[in-house]
Structure formats: structure tokens, C-alpha cells
Amino acid sequence: MHAIVGDRLVQHGRVVGQPDRVGEIVEVLGPRGDPPYRVRFEDGREHVCSPGPDTEIRHPQR
């Protein structure tokens, strides 16, 4: 999994009815775009994430 600042991280809900969480990657902490990432979620909170298999990176149109 590789990302750059500005990409979107989407964590899919793990339980039926649980919504996806979407955040913007504000800092890449790993080498060459690898995790972990500092992510600012829609509620304004920031977390350091090492994405798992229920997560995808969406690259905006550049």
C-alpha cells in the first residue's frame, strides 16, 4: 500500500450497518509512501494509522 499527502484513506465498516470512515492523509511516516500515515478524519480528529485489509487508498485526480 502506497500513498502520498492528499490521498484519501477509506476504512470500510467491519460490521453490517457500520459506515465507512474517510480521511485525508496529511503525513506519510513510512519510507517511499509506505504506512504508517497520519490521517485527518471527517470529524477533525487526527490518528496515526497502519491500514489493514479493510482499508483502501483513493488517489484524487491529479
C-alpha positions in Angstrom: 0.0 0.0 0.0 1.5 3.3 -1.1 0.1 6.9 -0.6 1.1 10.5 -0.8 -0.1 13.5 1.1 -3.6 14.5 -0.1 -4.8 10.9 -0.8 -7.9 9.6 0.8 -7.9 6.7 3.2 -11.2 4.8 3.4 -11.7 2.3 6.3 -14.7 0.1 5.4 -17.1 -0.7 8.2 -16.4 -4.1 9.8 -20.0 -4.8 10.9 -23.2 -4.6 9.0 -24.6 -1.1 9.2 -21.3 0.5 10.3 -20.4 3.3 8.0 -17.1 3.7 6.3 -14.6 6.3 7.7 -12.9 8.6 5.3 -9.9 10.7 6.0 -7.2 12.7 4.2 -3.6 11.6 4.5 -1.8 14.6 6.0 1.6 13.0 6.6 3.4 9.8 5.3 5.6 8.4 8.1 6.9 5.3 6.3 9.6 5.2 3.6 8.6 5.5 -0.1 4.9 6.1 0.7 4.5 3.1 2.9 2.5 3.1 6.2 2.0 4.4 8.8 0.1 7.5 7.8 -1.2 10.5 9.8 -4.8 10.8 8.8 -7.3 13.6 9.4 -10.8 12.2 9.5 -14.1 14.0 8.7 -14.7 14.8 12.4 -11.4 16.7 12.5 -9.5 14.2 14.6 -6.1 13.0 13.5 -4.8 9.5 14.0 -1.7 7.6 13.0 -2.9 4.5 11.0 -1.3 1.4 9.7 -4.0 0.3 7.3 -5.3 -3.3 7.3 -7.1 -5.3 4.7 -10.4 -3.4 5.2 -8.8 -0.2 4.1 -8.2 1.3 0.6 -6.3 4.4 -0.6 -8.0 6.6 -3.1 -5.9 8.9 -5.2 -7.6 12.1 -6.3 -7.5 13.2 -9.9 -4.1 14.9 -10.4 
